[in-house]
Structures are given as C-alpha cells and as structure tokens.
C-alpha cells in the first residue's frame, strides 16, 4: 500500500506513534520534531492537524497488545513472502487488521460509516421519518464521488473531520428547533474540538 504526497506525510506521524518504543516516546518525538523542517525543532501537534494519527496510533498499540496477550494475532494478521526478480531480495507482505497500514485505513473507513449513520439521523430528523434518512443516504451514495475522496486518498483531513461536522449540523438543527419552541439547548459549532482537531482549515471557521 502506498500513500502519496500529503497522505504519506500524515501517515508518517502515525508510524512514529506506532513504531516508537512506547506511546510516550512517540508523543515526545512529535512535540520535538527535528526532521520535518530540518534544522528547526517544531511541535508537530501544534503545526499540523495530526491528532487523528495520534489517536489511531494509540488504538493500534492497544489493539496489538490485546491480541498478543490473548494469543490471537494469527486471526488478524496473515503474511506472505514474495519472490521478486532474480537478484532482488524477497519481501514480506501482510494483510489483516494486525497490519499497521490496514488498521489505519480501516479506522478511516469506520469514520465514513459513522458519517453515513449521522447523515441518516439528520435526514430522519429533518424529514420527520425514516424516509428522509433513506433519501439522504441514497443521495450520498448516488453522488459518492462528489461527496468524499476517501476511496482515493483515505488520510485526507476531511475524512476525519466530516463525521463530526455532520454531527455538529445535527446538533445545530436541534438547537434551532429548540429555540423556536422556547427551550434551553446547548451550543455547538464548527469550532467544536472534535472538528478542529482534524479539519485542516479549522482556523478559518467562525467562532460560533
């Protein structure tokens, strides 16, 4: 599996967390990064939106520790040795949730599933019935290529932020209806922490 351009850039920080001796050491490597903008020392977590990679890296470490403790890793990871052309070394290729790249992509696809689920709830709420949710989800899949780029470049920031942004829309709709009925409701907006931690241009969102 190959990630190009900014996709590979973000995936690198995920690998830093996963391959570090401990999660704490991976964290320290990100807050004291000397390789991204050499020779300067930068705090990657402040400079870039890589909190999703930190979370997924931590989850992968927990996942591998758990399945290794239960001795069930063979159910989640299958590796093959590939013989290449003469004079070239053999390489190992692995598939399954126990592989760090597959786990990373699976996590992003799970967020896409969450996004579709929240869109269904939003459609049900606005349409006052299940039919509204079905129409919303159908419109999403009929216009899939225009709605998301996750099938081409999974690590894009929008793949992490869109589920929470749609959730914010759902909360906003509830707030508006609640105010119309003179009820007390909470507030949420584009600067919700779950959105800001992943959205690449969250600094341009209005503060409401």
C-alpha positions, 0 to 999 in steps of 0.5 A: 500500500502506498500513500502519496504526497500529503497522505504519506506525510500524515501517515508518517506521524502515525508510524512514529506513534506506532513504531516508537518504543512506547506511546510516550516516546512517540508523543515526545518525538512529535512535540520535538520534531527535528526532521520535518523542517530540518534544522528547526525543532517544531511541535508537530501537534501544534503545526499540523492537524495530526491528532487523528494519527495520534489517536489511531496510533494509540488504538493500534498499540492497544489493539496489538497488545490485546491480541498478543496477550490473548494469543490471537494475532494469527486471526488478524494478521496473515503474511506472505513472502514474495519472490521478486526478480532474480537478484532482488531480495524477497519481501514480506507482505501482510494483510489483516487488521494486525497490519499497521497500514490496514488498521489505519485505513480501516479506522478511516473507513469506520469514520465514513460509516459513522458519517453515513449513520449521522447523515441518516439521523439528520435526514430522519430528523429533518424529514420527520421519518425514516424516509428522509434518512433513506433519501439522504443516504441514497443521495450520498451514495448516488453522488459518492464521488462528489461527496468524499475522496476517501476511496482515493486518498483515505488520510485526507483531513476531511475524512476525519473531520466530516463525521463530526461536522455532520454531527455538529449540523445535527446538533445545530438543527436541534438547537434551532428547533429548540429555540423556536419552541422556547427551550434551553439547548446547548451550543455547538459549532464548527469550532467544536474540538472534535472538528478542529482537531482534524479539519485542516482549515479549522482556523478559518471557521467562525467562532460560533 
